Amino acid sequence: AVAAMKATTRTEGILPALETAHAIAALPKILAGAHGVVEEWSADDEVLVLLGFSGRGDKDLAALTSFDDVQPWESAR
């Protein structure tokens, strides 16, 4: 969740709340078909992802100082 939060901030300029960052972190697994959501996406499937952001990440900054060593996702570096 912390890596997803940092990646979203770096790529989108949005500091999501930590609760929202958990949903962001789950997206790659959902889209990959993990956890029994779907067996496998075919090339013909269209996927629309809608994720509502709620809360503010600035209130979580003090608590996140213990995670300073966590890097954003590779794609956001």
N, C-alpha and C positions, 0 to 999 in steps of 0.2 A: 504494500500500500504506500509506503514511504517513497519507494522508487517510482511508482506511478504518479504520485503527487509531484515529485521533482520533475519528472518528464513532462507532465502537463503544464507545469509552470514555465519550464524552459521553452516548450514548443508553441504553447498557446497564449502565454502571458496571463494565465488564470491560476490563482492559488486556491485550489479546491479544499474543502474541509476534509479531514481525514476519513470521515464516513463515506464521502463521495469517492475518495481515492481508493477505497476498497472495491467499489464497483468498477472503477476504471481498471484496476489490477485484474479483475476477473474477466474482462472483455476478451483478451487473447485466447483464454481457455474456452470461453463460450463459442467464439468464432471458429476455433479449431475443432469443435465438436467434443470437447472433453466433458467429463462428469455426466455423460448420458443425455446431454441436451439434444444432440442429434447424432446419428451414426456417422455420417460423413456428408460434407457439402459437395454437391456436384458442380461442374463448371457452369451449368445452366441456372444454378440458384442465384437469386438476388437477395442480398442481406441488407436490411435497413436497421441500423442501431440508433436508438434514441436513448440518451442518458440524461436525466435531469440532474443538474448541479444544485445542491442546496447547502446552505451554510457558508461560512467563511473560513479559509485556511489560516488566516492571520491569528486566530485565537489558539491554534495548535502549535504555533512556532516555538513557544517556550518548552513545551513537552517534547518536541522533536529534536532538541539539541543533543540528546543522547544517541540520535541516529545520523549524526553528521557524516559518518563514514559510509553511509548507504549512497550509492551512485544512482542517477536516473537510468532508465532503460537505455540500452546501447543505442537505439535509434534516435534518442534525444540528445546524445552527446555531441 
